[in-house]
């Protein structure tokens, strides 16, 4: 199976690149090509020094985060890859991640693996986060990620059919929840995913990536409303079942400009706090 590992590296993640590359070097299956888009790291070479198993191919491109991912996925599809493992460069991975996901992609177009939460310094917070709610071997369908998302750009892999369909998508350049939109569209087009806890991603928690998996603040609530409104309205262009959510969250997003309403909404969210929410899942509509 012709396999690639794809990521984007950027300056804010430089403190974490040694963990990232080290975990790729320690993979039990080295049968993959490493493709990277360098979004501003001036000297990536020192992070790769002495890592004999890694010989990355750098793809030249500049743009928004959505444009960078779209360019990379299309480039890998044109190169004929049958499997693409995705990973964020501020995270790192269990040694068998590539091996396990490649095996799953033989029978499923998309594979999703476990998340082990760690803090900014890499210290453990909670292992097996997703398994609290998703059983091993679960077949994931579109409805499973309608209210929130657990299929990220650091814990998924695409088989050939899914890669081709992902390459055909036109992503909004300003899209924030890139993963949620991409996988939502793929699942609505009839593909299925499979979840495994047999391997995992060490998902680093810091202010830029912890929405949905940490305590809510007014800033996160406001950001979540904006992201969910945009997501549902983009999905509604292709699937009518999202139209009500588009209208509802768009109204709430506008109302959130009122500080008093936002404060009351945050109190509502805290009183309805979920256990082990997925990304954006705890940004919920007000009760009728």
Order of alpha helices (4+ residues) and beta strands (2+ residues): beta-alpha-beta-alpha-beta-alpha-beta-beta-alpha-beta-beta-beta-beta-alpha-alpha-beta-alpha-alpha-alpha
